[in-house]
Amino acid sequence: MTINKEMNVNEYLKRIKVQSLTGEAIEDLKLLQIQNLYHVPFENLDVINKAPVQLDLSQIYQKIVRNYRGGFCYEVNGLFHWLLKQLGYEVTMISSTVAKEKDQWYRNHTHLTNIVTLKGVDYLTEVAAGDTVRSPVPLTGEIVEDISGKYRVYPVGEFLHLQKYLNEEWTPVYRFTTSPRIFSFFEEVCKWNQTSPESPFTQKKIVTRATETGRITLTNHEIITTRNGEKTKKEYQQNELPTLLNNLFDINMYQKQSK
């Protein structure tokens, strides 16, 4: 990882509006995760605009913390890994494979995420997978529930699956092992996700963040708002895009200097 001395934990905490931590490791982890989900969008605007994303943590820090952008998993989960390390957590970077549809998967090992170990218990801790779990999920099979649904980590064959309960059955979000990865492991798949026609990130614009009552998402032509399980869609005109990004996600694509 490329890190410089200007990267600052307190500046990151301010970015996600965390005023103080309690010192209770699991409660602080839950707070850090949910605040990250509220304030750092999962977005692929650089991919759509063909602005190369490099696995350079210093550049990612500048983009997310100082320029109030989001990013996809390598950026958001990668920077979150750095934050947790700085705060003293025992955190392991891992790779996973995202579910495509029933019994089908995207390319292997293309998603970066993290496992945090607390008092001998491993927790999957995810902040960059779109509409998914909002708090740490123990790898013990315990069910975790939030406004977006019920989740668990469950062994299936040689893998562990992050699963969501949908239509009265447990459906995979992604599969993984606990094998540790380093940031550079993802260099090739990061390039693939930015350039391949098979990548979900080259297909359409996606900007999304969690809210206290659900989620707000922007795609190529519409805004999708979920409040307490009720979903509404509204089309927008392309000339409205800069204002929508600013008002809904605090993203200013024309902002050249950090806030």
GUBA-256277 format. One record per residue (C-alpha): x, y, z; residue in three letters. Coordinates in nm, 4 decimals. Layout:
<rs>
<east=X north=Y up=Z res=ALA>
...
</rs>
This chain:
<rs>
<east=0.0000 north=0.0000 up=0.0000 res=MET>
<east=0.1154 north=0.3528 up=-0.0777 res=THR>
<east=0.0656 north=0.5609 up=0.2360 res=ILE>
<east=0.1859 north=0.9112 up=0.3161 res=ASN>
<east=0.2099 north=1.1101 up=0.6353 res=LYS>
<east=-0.0800 north=1.3341 up=0.5345 res=GLU>
<east=-0.3269 north=1.0490 up=0.5790 res=MET>
<east=-0.4968 north=1.1218 up=0.9095 res=ASN>
<east=-0.7379 north=0.9108 up=1.1147 res=VAL>
<east=-0.9201 north=1.2094 up=1.2650 res=ASN>
<east=-0.9755 north=1.3569 up=0.9197 res=GLU>
<east=-1.1270 north=1.0269 up=0.8055 res=TYR>
<east=-1.3511 north=1.0125 up=1.1152 res=LEU>
<east=-1.4684 north=1.3664 up=1.0443 res=LYS>
<east=-1.5450 north=1.2641 up=0.6862 res=ARG>
<east=-1.7829 north=0.9901 up=0.8091 res=ILE>
<east=-1.9163 north=1.2115 up=1.0900 res=LYS>
<east=-1.7854 north=1.0046 up=1.3809 res=VAL>
<east=-1.7302 north=1.2507 up=1.6631 res=GLN>
<east=-1.5916 north=1.0096 up=1.9214 res=SER>
<east=-1.5291 north=0.6422 up=1.9891 res=LEU>
<east=-1.6182 north=0.4644 up=2.3124 res=THR>
<east=-1.3266 north=0.2221 up=2.3350 res=GLY>
<east=-1.5703 north=-0.0724 up=2.3198 res=GLU>
<east=-1.4266 north=-0.2504 up=2.0176 res=ALA>
<east=-1.7404 north=-0.4149 up=1.8783 res=ILE>
<east=-1.9624 north=-0.1113 up=1.9340 res=GLU>
<east=-1.7056 north=0.1176 up=1.7745 res=ASP>
<east=-1.6723 north=-0.1194 up=1.4801 res=LEU>
<east=-2.0489 north=-0.1139 up=1.4272 res=LYS>
<east=-2.0463 north=0.2668 up=1.4406 res=LEU>
<east=-1.7575 north=0.2973 up=1.1960 res=LEU>
<east=-1.9244 north=0.0584 up=0.9537 res=GLN>
<east=-2.2661 north=0.2210 up=0.9519 res=ILE>
<east=-2.1274 north=0.5752 up=0.9325 res=GLN>
<east=-1.9089 north=0.4740 up=0.6398 res=ASN>
<east=-2.2146 north=0.3300 up=0.4653 res=LEU>
<east=-2.4121 north=0.6499 up=0.5282 res=TYR>
<east=-2.1459 north=0.8928 up=0.4088 res=HIS>
<east=-1.9140 north=0.7218 up=0.1576 res=VAL>
<east=-2.1096 north=0.6211 up=-0.1536 res=PRO>
<east=-2.0444 north=0.3029 up=-0.3443 res=PHE>
<east=-1.9923 north=0.4464 up=-0.6934 res=GLU>
<east=-1.8285 north=0.3801 up=-1.0298 res=ASN>
<east=-1.8219 north=0.7293 up=-1.1798 res=LEU>
<east=-1.4496 north=0.7146 up=-1.2533 res=ASP>
<east=-1.4960 north=0.3843 up=-1.4369 res=VAL>
<east=-1.7795 north=0.5286 up=-1.6475 res=ILE>
<east=-1.5752 north=0.8439 up=-1.7157 res=ASN>
<east=-1.2665 north=0.6319 up=-1.7995 res=LYS>
<east=-1.0584 north=0.7933 up=-1.5253 res=ALA>
<east=-0.8195 north=0.5122 up=-1.4185 res=PRO>
<east=-0.8451 north=0.3920 up=-1.0582 res=VAL>
<east=-0.5048 north=0.2974 up=-0.9177 res=GLN>
<east=-0.4438 north=0.0879 up=-0.6086 res=LEU>
<east=-0.2626 north=0.3762 up=-0.4461 res=ASP>
<east=-0.3985 north=0.4308 up=-0.0965 res=LEU>
<east=-0.2746 north=0.7883 up=-0.0825 res=SER>
<east=-0.4700 north=0.8755 up=-0.3974 res=GLN>
<east=-0.7755 north=0.6907 up=-0.2701 res=ILE>
<east=-0.7548 north=0.8799 up=0.0609 res=TYR>
<east=-0.7443 north=1.2101 up=-0.1288 res=GLN>
<east=-1.0433 north=1.1096 up=-0.3395 res=LYS>
<east=-1.2657 north=0.9810 up=-0.0582 res=ILE>
<east=-1.1651 north=1.1812 up=0.2482 res=VAL>
<east=-1.0692 north=1.5177 up=0.1015 res=ARG>
<east=-1.2679 north=1.5321 up=-0.2211 res=ASN>
<east=-1.5827 north=1.3745 up=-0.0740 res=TYR>
<east=-1.6129 north=1.1012 up=-0.3337 res=ARG>
<east=-1.6938 north=0.7351 up=-0.2979 res=GLY>
<east=-1.5587 north=0.4448 up=-0.4980 res=GLY>
<east=-1.5881 north=0.0734 up=-0.5588 res=PHE>
<east=-1.4664 north=-0.2038 up=-0.3304 res=CYS>
<east=-1.0907 north=-0.1680 up=-0.3844 res=TYR>
<east=-1.1130 north=0.1958 up=-0.2830 res=GLU>
<east=-1.3769 north=0.1993 up=-0.0087 res=VAL>
<east=-1.3016 north=-0.1350 up=0.1591 res=ASN>
<east=-0.9297 north=-0.0831 up=0.0966 res=GLY>
<east=-0.9280 north=0.2523 up=0.2758 res=LEU>
<east=-1.1524 north=0.1162 up=0.5521 res=PHE>
<east=-0.8914 north=-0.1567 up=0.6086 res=HIS>
<east=-0.6309 north=0.1165 up=0.6606 res=TRP>
<east=-0.8579 north=0.3004 up=0.9078 res=LEU>
<east=-0.9241 north=-0.0120 up=1.1142 res=LEU>
<east=-0.5523 north=-0.0924 up=1.1253 res=LYS>
<east=-0.4743 north=0.2588 up=1.2467 res=GLN>
<east=-0.7371 north=0.2237 up=1.5192 res=LEU>
<east=-0.5739 north=-0.0957 up=1.6450 res=GLY>
<east=-0.8118 north=-0.3562 up=1.5066 res=TYR>
<east=-0.6891 north=-0.6982 up=1.3992 res=GLU>
<east=-0.8125 north=-0.6867 up=1.0405 res=VAL>
<east=-0.7476 north=-0.9174 up=0.7462 res=THR>
<east=-0.8038 north=-0.8215 up=0.3837 res=MET>
<east=-0.9669 north=-1.1019 up=0.1834 res=ILE>
<east=-1.1031 north=-1.1631 up=-0.1656 res=SER>
<east=-1.4488 north=-1.2869 up=-0.2539 res=SER>
<east=-1.6559 north=-1.3813 up=-0.5570 res=THR>
<east=-1.9873 north=-1.2039 up=-0.6099 res=VAL>
<east=-2.3042 north=-1.3968 up=-0.6916 res=ALA>
<east=-2.4481 north=-1.3158 up=-1.0336 res=LYS>
<east=-2.7737 north=-1.5100 up=-1.0360 res=GLU>
<east=-2.8825 north=-1.8521 up=-0.9189 res=LYS>
<east=-2.5786 north=-2.0838 up=-0.9240 res=ASP>
<east=-2.3782 north=-1.8349 up=-1.1315 res=GLN>
<east=-2.0906 north=-1.6112 up=-1.0253 res=TRP>
<east=-1.8900 north=-1.3175 up=-1.1503 res=TYR>
<east=-1.5158 north=-1.3589 up=-1.2029 res=ARG>
<east=-1.3363 north=-1.5201 up=-0.9067 res=ASN>
<east=-1.1697 north=-1.3057 up=-0.6413 res=HIS>
<east=-1.2796 north=-0.9715 up=-0.7832 res=THR>
<east=-1.4290 north=-0.8285 up=-0.4620 res=HIS>
<east=-1.2121 north=-0.6942 up=-0.1797 res=LEU>
<east=-1.3479 north=-0.7030 up=0.1733 res=THR>
<east=-1.2310 north=-0.7397 up=0.5337 res=ASN>
<east=-1.2492 north=-0.9714 up=0.8328 res=ILE>
<east=-1.2027 north=-0.8255 up=1.1815 res=VAL>
<east=-1.1070 north=-1.0523 up=1.4716 res=THR>
<east=-1.2339 north=-0.9560 up=1.8174 res=LEU>
<east=-1.1798 north=-1.1764 up=2.1229 res=LYS>
<east=-1.1190 north=-1.4774 up=1.9019 res=GLY>
<east=-1.4315 north=-1.4272 up=1.6899 res=VAL>
<east=-1.4035 north=-1.3372 up=1.3207 res=ASP>
<east=-1.6484 north=-1.0827 up=1.1757 res=TYR>
<east=-1.7061 north=-1.0052 up=0.8088 res=LEU>
<east=-1.7066 north=-0.6256 up=0.7919 res=THR>
<east=-1.8362 north=-0.4845 up=0.4635 res=GLU>
<east=-1.8683 north=-0.1198 up=0.3541 res=VAL>
<east=-1.8516 north=-0.1442 up=-0.0260 res=ALA>
<east=-2.0968 north=-0.3958 up=-0.1706 res=ALA>
<east=-2.4015 north=-0.1816 up=-0.2390 res=GLY>
<east=-2.7259 north=-0.2897 up=-0.0750 res=ASP>
<east=-2.6057 north=-0.5418 up=0.1784 res=THR>
<east=-2.5441 north=-0.5942 up=0.5493 res=VAL>
<east=-2.4811 north=-0.2900 up=0.7702 res=ARG>
<east=-2.3042 north=-0.4372 up=1.0712 res=SER>
<east=-2.0300 north=-0.6936 up=1.1341 res=PRO>
<east=-2.1404 north=-1.0527 up=1.0636 res=VAL>
<east=-1.9763 north=-1.3219 up=1.2762 res=PRO>
<east=-1.8455 north=-1.6197 up=1.0827 res=LEU>
<east=-2.0257 north=-1.8458 up=1.3323 res=THR>
<east=-2.3533 north=-1.8559 up=1.1366 res=GLY>
<east=-2.5324 north=-1.6135 up=1.3688 res=GLU>
<east=-2.8064 north=-1.4173 up=1.1912 res=ILE>
<east=-2.7655 north=-1.0394 up=1.1737 res=VAL>
<east=-3.0669 north=-0.8251 up=1.0847 res=GLU>
<east=-3.0965 north=-0.4600 up=0.9847 res=ASP>
<east=-3.3360 north=-0.2455 up=0.7818 res=ILE>
<east=-3.2100 north=-0.4007 up=0.4568 res=SER>
<east=-3.2744 north=-0.7614 up=0.5615 res=GLY>
<east=-3.1406 north=-1.0711 up=0.7391 res=LYS>
<east=-2.7866 north=-1.1967 up=0.6785 res=TYR>
<east=-2.5563 north=-1.4744 up=0.7874 res=ARG>
<east=-2.2211 north=-1.6283 up=0.6959 res=VAL>
<east=-2.2656 north=-1.9963 up=0.6242 res=TYR>
<east=-2.0317 north=-2.2707 up=0.4978 res=PRO>
<east=-2.1118 north=-2.4139 up=0.1540 res=VAL>
<east=-1.8603 north=-2.6670 up=0.0267 res=GLY>
<east=-1.5095 north=-2.5223 up=0.0391 res=GLU>
<east=-1.6349 north=-2.1655 up=0.0798 res=PHE>
<east=-1.8074 north=-1.9422 up=0.3293 res=LEU>
<east=-2.1076 north=-1.7592 up=0.1852 res=HIS>
<east=-2.2423 north=-1.4240 up=0.2911 res=LEU>
<east=-2.6135 north=-1.4924 up=0.2495 res=GLN>
<east=-2.9268 north=-1.2784 up=0.2548 res=LYS>
<east=-3.2720 north=-1.4165 up=0.3345 res=TYR>
<east=-3.4850 north=-1.3520 up=0.0256 res=LEU>
<east=-3.8145 north=-1.5074 up=-0.0826 res=ASN>
<east=-3.8048 north=-1.7537 up=0.2067 res=GLU>
<east=-3.4587 north=-1.8897 up=0.1274 res=GLU>
<east=-3.0965 north=-1.8024 up=0.1960 res=TRP>
<east=-2.9427 north=-1.6514 up=-0.1172 res=THR>
<east=-2.5676 north=-1.5893 up=-0.1652 res=PRO>
<east=-2.4358 north=-1.2341 up=-0.1844 res=VAL>
<east=-2.0792 north=-1.3551 up=-0.2301 res=TYR>
<east=-1.8513 north=-1.6466 up=-0.1382 res=ARG>
<east=-1.5065 north=-1.6317 up=0.0173 res=PHE>
<east=-1.2363 north=-1.8006 up=0.2189 res=THR>
<east=-1.0393 north=-1.6471 up=0.5029 res=THR>
<east=-0.7093 north=-1.6560 up=0.3095 res=SER>
<east=-0.5306 north=-1.3237 up=0.3687 res=PRO>
<east=-0.4661 north=-1.0975 up=0.0688 res=ARG>
<east=-0.2470 north=-0.7936 up=0.0175 res=ILE>
<east=-0.3619 north=-0.4848 up=-0.1711 res=PHE>
<east=-0.1528 north=-0.5627 up=-0.4788 res=SER>
<east=-0.3351 north=-0.8974 up=-0.5167 res=PHE>
<east=-0.6245 north=-0.6984 up=-0.6662 res=PHE>
<east=-0.4291 north=-0.4982 up=-0.9268 res=GLU>
<east=-0.5204 north=-0.7147 up=-1.2237 res=GLU>
<east=-0.8877 north=-0.7580 up=-1.1300 res=VAL>
<east=-0.9135 north=-0.3855 up=-1.0532 res=CYS>
<east=-0.8051 north=-0.3143 up=-1.4140 res=LYS>
<east=-1.0442 north=-0.5828 up=-1.5424 res=TRP>
<east=-1.3386 north=-0.4318 up=-1.3563 res=ASN>
<east=-1.2645 north=-0.0942 up=-1.5166 res=GLN>
<east=-1.2274 north=-0.2162 up=-1.8744 res=THR>
<east=-1.3963 north=-0.5492 up=-1.9402 res=SER>
<east=-1.7400 north=-0.5569 up=-2.1066 res=PRO>
<east=-1.8108 north=-0.8470 up=-1.8696 res=GLU>
<east=-1.7579 north=-0.6262 up=-1.5647 res=SER>
<east=-2.0770 north=-0.4984 up=-1.4000 res=PRO>
<east=-1.9058 north=-0.1619 up=-1.3462 res=PHE>
<east=-1.8633 north=-0.0833 up=-1.7165 res=THR>
<east=-2.2311 north=-0.1401 up=-1.7947 res=GLN>
<east=-2.4022 north=0.1524 up=-1.6266 res=LYS>
<east=-2.3590 north=0.4335 up=-1.3785 res=LYS>
<east=-2.4180 north=0.3393 up=-1.0143 res=ILE>
<east=-2.4018 north=0.5678 up=-0.7118 res=VAL>
<east=-2.5622 north=0.4397 up=-0.3923 res=THR>
<east=-2.5510 north=0.4928 up=-0.0184 res=ARG>
<east=-2.7391 north=0.3662 up=0.2825 res=ALA>
<east=-2.9782 north=0.5918 up=0.4722 res=THR>
<east=-3.1381 north=0.5482 up=0.8121 res=GLU>
<east=-3.4671 north=0.4483 up=0.6474 res=THR>
<east=-3.3290 north=0.2529 up=0.3516 res=GLY>
<east=-3.1154 north=0.3518 up=0.0545 res=ARG>
<east=-3.0819 north=0.6020 up=-0.2271 res=ILE>
<east=-2.9382 north=0.4989 up=-0.5635 res=THR>
<east=-2.8651 north=0.6823 up=-0.8874 res=LEU>
<east=-2.8313 north=0.4940 up=-1.2167 res=THR>
<east=-2.8026 north=0.6136 up=-1.5776 res=ASN>
<east=-3.1501 north=0.7610 up=-1.5928 res=HIS>
<east=-3.3263 north=0.7288 up=-1.2594 res=GLU>
<east=-3.3149 north=0.7841 up=-0.8851 res=ILE>
<east=-3.4301 north=0.4859 up=-0.6782 res=ILE>
<east=-3.5311 north=0.5631 up=-0.3215 res=THR>
<east=-3.6113 north=0.2953 up=-0.0637 res=THR>
<east=-3.7836 north=0.4036 up=0.2582 res=ARG>
<east=-3.8898 north=0.1437 up=0.5128 res=ASN>
<east=-3.9138 north=-0.1228 up=0.2454 res=GLY>
<east=-4.1080 north=0.0898 up=-0.0045 res=GLU>
<east=-3.9216 north=0.1566 up=-0.3297 res=LYS>
<east=-3.9909 north=0.4497 up=-0.5638 res=THR>
<east=-3.8252 north=0.5405 up=-0.8941 res=LYS>
<east=-3.7959 north=0.8772 up=-1.0631 res=LYS>
<east=-3.6352 north=0.9543 up=-1.3976 res=GLU>
<east=-3.4012 north=1.2483 up=-1.4317 res=TYR>
<east=-3.2527 north=1.4503 up=-1.7182 res=GLN>
<east=-2.8781 north=1.4440 up=-1.7796 res=GLN>
<east=-2.8441 north=1.8160 up=-1.7177 res=ASN>
<east=-2.9694 north=1.7502 up=-1.3637 res=GLU>
<east=-2.6886 north=1.5042 up=-1.2865 res=LEU>
<east=-2.4368 north=1.7441 up=-1.1226 res=PRO>
<east=-2.7043 north=1.8855 up=-0.8918 res=THR>
<east=-2.8363 north=1.5406 up=-0.7998 res=LEU>
<east=-2.4874 north=1.4104 up=-0.7217 res=LEU>
<east=-2.4221 north=1.7130 up=-0.5038 res=ASN>
<east=-2.7545 north=1.7153 up=-0.3211 res=ASN>
<east=-2.7995 north=1.3407 up=-0.2710 res=LEU>
<east=-2.4410 north=1.2206 up=-0.2307 res=PHE>
<east=-2.2339 north=1.5332 up=-0.1581 res=ASP>
<east=-2.0346 north=1.4601 up=-0.4757 res=ILE>
<east=-1.9081 north=1.7499 up=-0.6849 res=ASN>
<east=-1.7376 north=1.6091 up=-0.9919 res=MET>
<east=-1.6023 north=1.9539 up=-1.0761 res=TYR>
<east=-1.4479 north=2.0077 up=-0.7342 res=GLN>
<east=-1.0727 north=2.0231 up=-0.7875 res=LYS>
<east=-0.9667 north=2.1160 up=-0.4366 res=GLN>
<east=-1.0405 north=1.9287 up=-0.1175 res=SER>
<east=-1.3096 north=2.0630 up=0.1127 res=LYS>
</rs>
